[in-house]
């Protein structure tokens, strides 16, 4: 073996082991000594190949970036051609995403590590700086196809999140707005009967000044070992788009914005309480993303909202999701369908006495809001609204701009978790 071949072989070994370590611990959790120890060489040898840890990371990313970028470009070009120059938003996103998902699931251990690293970097403050640069041209190609879809006169209605990247979500909203076409994003929670009753109470002035909102969402999702899980395993794998912060903070953004006041700041703590689960094939896998999120939000007008979201909690409340709203004149608790109220004139006057058993039944002091209108499926209700918006130009408030706001709050929640601090939520420009 020539010296050049030896050097190339050593370089590949360094990159393989560095890729594994970065995937496991992130950029900040790995040192050059860690990489050298795993390779089995003295750490000074790494300085012969690389200037510093950043140059190792860049080399790890660049090694596979050329492969995934060329395949994505090819897939986007082929889809553009197959669509006759009239792509749809769904088709363009599938061409963009499915290529990498195939590599990550079928390309061996190295590609799995690369997928984990990509997902991990996308959810950190350093990710954009360190990871995105090799893929700028591919993302621009995707945006070009989405712009084509809108230019072709295709109205757009899609689920949340509209992207896992705020810049892409904002650019998509801008393109949709400039096109003059109809566009929307699913915000089904707003049309739950329980939350519609909350809105009715607020509009009637029942609460007075709203002081605080407390939300509890989730239930125990079985690990899949002795009882089958109720949710798909991808929810607990970062590189498959899992994580409850990304999933649920998009929902909480539109619920809070529309019912209680625009979100102005967020503090979020995420946790992976269950370290491993069993997938649909009966294989045990490591959970590498959050299965619980504990978030506090500051809303306009000084309202404070706290929402816990968890797949690791056992339910002892009225429903799988509940919202408790306290105001100066009254309070309400709503689940998916039912809602209970307590006006200030009906508020009991308990006295704190830990030496005596509690004799008051606090649940009996609440009155249920009647069902004065027929309940329907929230997804169906909003879809019918969008169809009327398209056909009749009926009023519509749930465009792709709202989708971008959800992505923004999820990104800030992830950043808050990483940096362990409050973050302001700036207004987005469209």
Secondary structure as UniProt FT lines:
FT   HELIX           3..25
FT   TURN            28..29
FT   HELIX           32..39
FT   HELIX           43..45
FT   HELIX           46..49
FT   HELIX           53..82
FT   TURN            83..85
FT   HELIX           89..106
FT   HELIX           109..122
FT   TURN            125..126
FT   HELIX           127..131
FT   HELIX           132..135
FT   HELIX           136..151
FT   TURN            152..153
FT   STRAND          156..158
FT   HELIX           166..179
FT   STRAND          183..185
FT   HELIX           188..191
FT   HELIX           193..204
FT   TURN            205..207
FT   STRAND          210..218
FT   HELIX           233..236
FT   HELIX           238..240
FT   HELIX           244..259
FT   STRAND          263..271
FT   STRAND          276..278
FT   TURN            280..281
FT   STRAND          284..286
FT   STRAND          292..299
FT   HELIX           300..302
FT   STRAND          304..310
FT   STRAND          321..327
FT   STRAND          330..334
FT   STRAND          339..343
FT   HELIX           344..346
FT   TURN            354..355
FT   HELIX           362..365
FT   STRAND          367..368
FT   HELIX           378..392
FT   HELIX           400..419
FT   STRAND          423..424
//
